[in-house]
Amino acid sequence: QVQLVESGGGSVQAGGSLRLSCAASGRTFSGYHMGWFRQAPGKEREFVARISWSGGSTQYADSVKGRFTIARDNAKNTVYLQMNSLKPEESAVYYCARARTYSQDWWEPTSYDYWGQGTQVTVSS
């Protein structure tokens, strides 16, 4: 069984930064692509960023490009999301997730099979 545990959320003013972490259990972490999603109240879960198993390839939602950075440390079974220049509309619960093997639509939540419990990010204006 895979467990993903996010941390690092909190409250920050607009323009501020936060670094989220997602610690994974299990020995197979390094063989899977990983993603970050977010969900605000009353809205659908949306893609934020994705990183390949090696860390050599990353993709971002257009809305966060240039401000967010996804990274991973396979030795520590951890994936990170550095978020800079945060905006109030980015307040949401942020989730990390493990991609299904051979998944293609990496922006779709259905392409991920294991999810963390989420960490709240609140950005005040």
Salt bridges, closest charged atoms under 4 A:
GLU46 OE2 - ARG38 NE 2.56
ASP62 OD1 - LYS65 NZ 3.12
GLU90 OE2 - ARG38 NH1 3.30
GLU90 OE2 - ARG67 NH2 2.41
ASP113 OD2 - ARG98 NH2 3.22
